[in-house]
Amino acid sequence: MAGLFAGFAYSVMPGLGRSSDRTLVEAMQNINKAITGPTFMLPFMGSIPLLALAAVLAWRGHSRPVLPWIIAALLLYLVAFGITGAVNVPLNDQLAKVTSLRDADTLAMARKHFESRWVTWNLVRALLHTAAFGCLAWALVTTGAAQIAPTPGRGQPAVPGHHHLVTDTRQP
C-alpha cells in the first residue's frame, strides 16, 4: 500500500496535474473504477486482520519484543484506512458524479473540489503506510536479531564460566 499511494503522490497525480481538466476527471474516474477490484481490495482490506493476527501471535508467543512495532504498524494502517474512507473515497464518489465531460465549467469546478484535497490526503496516506511498513520491517529485524542471538546450547556455555568439551565425531 505504501508503494501504491507513494506512486500516486510522486507520479500519477503530478502527471495528471499537468493535464487538462477533462483528462484529470476522466482518468481518475477510470482509475477509481479499476481499483475497486480484488487486486487492490484484498491487500488493502486483508492487511488489517493479518496485522491484528500478527499482534495476537506476538503477544501469545515468544515474539513480545516485536509486539510494539506490530501494534504501531496496525495503528498507522488503521489511521490511513480511516483517511481513505473519510476523505479520499468521498472525493472519488463526488468525482464519479460528473457525467458531462464536455462542459468546461463543470470539469473545472469538479477538479477544483477534488484535486488539491485528494492529493494532500493521499500524501498523508503514503507517509502513514510507509511508516507502517518501516515498523514491520523493524519487527522483522528485531525477530531476526533475537533468532541469531547466542543462547545456551548454540555454541555458548549454559552457565558463564563453565565450558563443555565438544568433540568432533566426524570420521577423518
N, C-alpha and C positions, 0 to 999 in steps of 0.2 A: 504494500500500500504506500509505503514511503516513496518508492520509486515512481509509482503511477502519479501521485499527487505532485511530486517534485518535477516530473516530466511535464506536467501541465503548467507548473509555475515557471519553468525556465525555457520552454519551447512552444508548447501548443498555444497558450494564451498570448504570449508576446507575438507569435506569428499571426494569430487571429486579430490581435490589436492593430496590426499594420494593414488589415483587410477592410473592406467596405462593411457597412452596417449589415447589408444583406448577407454577405459571406459569413460574418460572425454569427448572426442569428441562425442561419440555415445550418452551418457547420455544428454549432452547439446543440441545436435540436436533434440533428442526426447522431451526434456523439452520445447524447443523453438517451436516445432510444437504443443504441447499440450496447451501451454499458450496463443496461439493466438485465442482461443475460447472466447465465450461471458462471461464465468465465470470470466475471467481476464479483458477482454476488457471493459465490462460495467462499473465496478467500476473505472478502470484506466482512461478511456476516460470520463465517466459520471461525475466524480468528478469536472472537470473544470467548466462546465456550472452550476453545483449545487453551487460551491463556488462563482461564479460570481453572481448567483441569490441571494445567502445569503448576499453578499455585497450590492447589489441593495436594497434588503428589509431592511437591517440595515440602509442604508443611507436614505431611504424614510420613515422609521418608527421611532419608539421610542427607537431603539437599537443603537443609534450612539456611545455610549461608546465601543461597541464591534467591530465597523467598522474597526479600525486599525488592530485588531487581525485577522479578516477575510481577510482583504486585504493582510496582511503579509502571512497568510496561502496560499492564492491564488498565490502570487508571488513565494513562496518557491516551491509550487507544480508545477508551470509553469517552473521553473528552472530545477527541477528534470525531468519533462516531456521532456524538451529540451535535457537534457543529454541522456535520453533514446533514443530519435530519432537521436541524433548526434553521439553517441558513442556506446551504447550497442546494438542497433538494427543492425547497420552496422557490428559490430563484429559478431553478431549472423548470419547475412547473409553470411559473409565470411566463417564461420564455416560450414554452410549448404552446401557450395560448395564442401566440402571434401567428395568424393564419395568412395575413396579407403580406407576402414577400415582395410586393411591387410598390407599396406605399412607402415612400422615403421617410415621411414624418413618423409613421408607426414604427419603422425599423430603427430610426434614430432614437426614439423615446424608449423602445424596448432595450436597446443597447445601453442607454444612459442608466436605466434602472437595474441593469444586470451586471455589466462588465466589471466595474471597479469594486463593487462589494463582493462579487463572486471570486475575483482574483485575490483580493485581500484575505478572505476566509480560506481559500484554497491554500494559500501560502502558510497560514496558521496550521491547517491540517497536515501539510507536508512536513512542517517542523515538528509537530506532535508525533507523527508516525515515525519520523527519523529518530526522535528521542526515544520512542518505544523500542525501535529496532536496536538502538545503541544499548538500552537496558538489557535486552535479551541477549545481545552479543556479549555483554559483560557477564551475564549469568552463565553463559557457556564457558567463558574464560575462567570464571570462578570455579565452575564444576570441573573443568579440566585441570586446574591447579590443585584442587582437592584430590583428584584421581591420581596424580603423579607425586603427591607429597609422600615423603618417606613414612612408612608405617611399619610397626613390628612385623617381622616375618617376610618383609620385602627388601631384605638387604640391610636392615637396621637392627641393632640389638633391641630385644624386648625390654630390657632394663638397662638404663645407661650404665656404662662401665662393664657390662657383662657381655663379652663377645663369645659366640659359639663357633667352634671349629666347623667349617664346611669343607667337606672333601669332595673332590671331583671323582665321580664314579664312572666317567666315560672310559671306554677302552682306548688304549693308545693306537 
